[in-house]
Amino acid sequence: MVALWLALALVAVQRLLELRLARQNEQWARSRGAAEYGRAHYPLFFILHLGWMLGWLLEGSMRHSISGRWWLWLGIFLMAQILRYWAIVSLGPYWNTRILVVPGGKRSQVGPYRWVSHPNYLAVALELLALPLVFDAWITALLASLLNAGLLLGIRIPAEEKALRQYRPTSGV
């Protein structure tokens, strides 16, 4: 299935480019005195996303089919990408895959952040569900969605909220 491998290649390149951007933004934030929070859970998201990609590749390869509703799932996936990049552009250099709090920074109220506290996480949740379903990889979609929800709701979002509440600038900012 060419579509399966093409989707994997595109998503892998996307993830690598996002990690590069996150690294650049991390350097920017740290040069301004950013403090990192929740470092211990960061590898869990890497494992989740790698497992998700391998999961729908393997499951999709075994099923040898594309969903009869592929257009719906692909549409949801593409809308999630629009939301994701709107969130990234709205945060500018503050966007990151890590929890970095920059002295003097404020909680964003622009772009999708006007309506949703964590639009990037909503986008990721939609993509983890939708893309595997394009290839009838419903087990991967279900497992990745449940694991992602557990990590986000149980660990990541509480860690972000706690970091924002506890953060005290080390400088006089």
C-alpha positions as CSV (number, residue, x, y, z in Angstrom):
1,M,0.0,0.0,0.0
2,V,1.7,3.1,-1.3
3,A,-0.7,5.4,0.6
4,L,0.3,3.8,3.9
5,W,4.0,4.3,3.3
6,L,3.5,7.8,1.9
7,A,1.5,8.8,5.0
8,L,4.2,7.3,7.3
9,A,6.9,9.2,5.5
10,L,5.0,12.5,5.6
11,V,4.2,12.2,9.3
12,A,7.7,11.1,10.2
13,V,9.2,14.2,8.3
14,Q,6.6,16.4,10.0
15,R,7.5,15.1,13.4
16,L,11.2,15.5,12.8
17,L,10.7,19.1,11.5
18,E,8.6,19.9,14.6
19,L,11.3,18.5,16.9
20,R,13.8,20.7,15.1
21,L,11.6,23.7,15.6
22,A,11.1,22.8,19.3
23,R,14.8,22.5,19.8
24,Q,15.3,26.0,18.2
25,N,12.6,27.4,20.4
26,E,14.0,25.6,23.5
27,Q,17.4,27.4,22.8
28,W,15.6,30.7,22.5
29,A,13.6,30.1,25.7
30,R,16.6,28.9,27.7
31,S,18.6,32.0,26.6
32,R,15.9,34.0,28.2
33,G,16.1,32.1,31.5
34,A,13.3,29.5,30.9
35,A,12.8,26.8,33.5
36,E,11.8,23.3,32.4
37,Y,9.1,21.3,34.2
38,G,7.9,17.8,33.8
39,R,11.0,16.5,32.2
40,A,10.5,12.9,33.4
41,H,7.4,12.3,31.4
42,Y,8.7,13.7,28.1
43,P,10.0,10.3,26.9
44,L,6.6,8.8,27.3
45,F,5.2,11.0,24.5
46,F,8.1,10.1,22.3
47,I,7.4,6.4,22.9
48,L,3.6,7.0,22.3
49,H,4.1,8.7,19.0
50,L,6.7,6.2,17.8
51,G,4.4,3.3,18.8
52,W,1.4,5.1,17.1
53,M,3.3,5.3,13.8
54,L,4.5,1.7,13.9
55,G,1.1,0.6,15.1
56,W,-0.9,1.9,12.2
57,L,1.8,0.9,9.7
58,L,1.7,-2.7,10.9
59,E,-2.0,-2.9,11.4
60,G,-2.7,-1.1,8.2
61,S,-0.3,-3.5,6.3
62,M,-2.0,-6.5,7.8
63,R,-5.5,-5.3,6.9
64,H,-4.5,-4.3,3.3
65,S,-7.4,-1.9,3.1
66,I,-8.4,1.7,3.2
67,S,-11.5,2.6,5.2
68,G,-14.8,3.1,3.3
69,R,-14.9,6.4,5.1
70,W,-11.2,7.3,4.4
71,W,-12.3,10.8,3.2
72,L,-13.9,11.5,6.6
73,W,-10.9,10.4,8.6
74,L,-8.4,12.1,6.3
75,G,-10.5,15.3,6.5
76,I,-10.4,15.2,10.3
77,F,-6.6,14.6,10.2
78,L,-6.1,17.5,7.9
79,M,-8.3,19.8,10.0
80,A,-6.2,18.7,13.0
81,Q,-3.1,19.8,11.1
82,I,-4.6,23.2,10.5
83,L,-5.4,23.5,14.2
84,R,-1.9,22.3,15.1
85,Y,-0.1,24.8,12.9
86,W,-2.4,27.6,13.9
87,A,-1.4,26.9,17.6
88,I,2.3,26.7,16.7
89,V,2.2,30.0,14.7
90,S,0.2,31.7,17.5
91,L,2.8,30.8,20.1
92,G,5.7,31.7,18.0
93,P,9.0,31.0,19.8
94,Y,7.1,30.0,22.9
95,W,5.8,26.8,21.3
96,N,7.6,23.7,22.4
97,T,7.2,20.0,23.0
98,R,8.7,20.5,26.4
99,I,7.2,22.5,29.4
100,L,9.4,25.6,29.4
101,V,8.3,28.7,31.3
102,V,10.0,31.9,30.2
103,P,10.3,34.8,32.7
104,G,7.9,37.5,31.9
105,G,5.9,35.3,29.6
106,K,2.2,35.3,29.7
107,R,-0.4,32.7,29.0
108,S,-1.4,33.0,25.4
109,Q,-4.8,34.4,24.5
110,V,-4.3,34.6,20.7
111,G,-5.3,32.4,17.8
112,P,-7.0,29.2,19.0
113,Y,-5.9,29.9,22.5
114,R,-8.7,32.4,22.7
115,W,-11.2,29.5,22.9
116,V,-9.2,26.4,23.9
117,S,-6.5,26.1,26.6
118,H,-4.6,23.4,24.8
119,P,-5.4,23.5,21.1
120,N,-2.2,21.6,20.1
121,Y,-3.3,18.7,22.4
122,L,-6.7,18.7,20.8
123,A,-5.1,18.5,17.3
124,V,-2.8,15.6,18.4
125,A,-5.8,13.8,19.9
126,L,-7.7,14.1,16.6
127,E,-4.7,13.0,14.5
128,L,-3.9,10.0,16.8
129,L,-7.5,8.9,16.2
130,A,-8.1,9.8,12.6
131,L,-5.0,8.8,10.6
132,P,-5.0,5.2,11.7
133,L,-8.7,5.0,10.8
134,V,-7.9,6.0,7.2
135,F,-6.2,2.6,7.0
136,D,-8.8,0.7,9.1
137,A,-6.2,0.5,11.9
138,W,-8.9,0.8,14.6
139,I,-6.9,-1.0,17.3
140,T,-4.0,1.5,17.0
141,A,-6.5,4.4,16.9
142,L,-8.2,3.2,20.1
143,L,-5.0,2.3,22.0
144,A,-3.1,5.5,21.0
145,S,-6.1,7.7,21.9
146,L,-6.6,6.1,25.3
147,L,-2.9,6.3,26.1
148,N,-2.7,9.9,24.9
149,A,-5.7,10.8,27.0
150,G,-4.2,9.2,30.1
151,L,-0.9,11.0,29.6
152,L,-2.4,14.3,28.8
153,L,-5.1,14.4,31.5
154,G,-3.2,12.5,34.1
155,I,0.3,13.9,33.7
156,R,1.1,16.6,31.1
157,I,-1.7,19.1,31.5
158,P,-1.5,19.0,35.3
159,A,2.3,19.5,35.0
160,E,1.8,22.5,32.8
161,E,-0.8,24.1,35.0
162,K,1.4,23.4,38.1
163,A,4.5,24.9,36.4
164,L,2.5,28.1,35.5
165,R,1.3,28.4,39.1
166,Q,4.6,27.7,40.8
167,Y,6.9,29.5,38.5
168,R,8.9,32.3,40.1
169,P,11.3,34.3,38.0
170,T,14.9,33.9,39.0
171,S,15.7,37.4,37.8
172,G,13.9,40.6,38.7
173,V,11.5,40.3,35.8
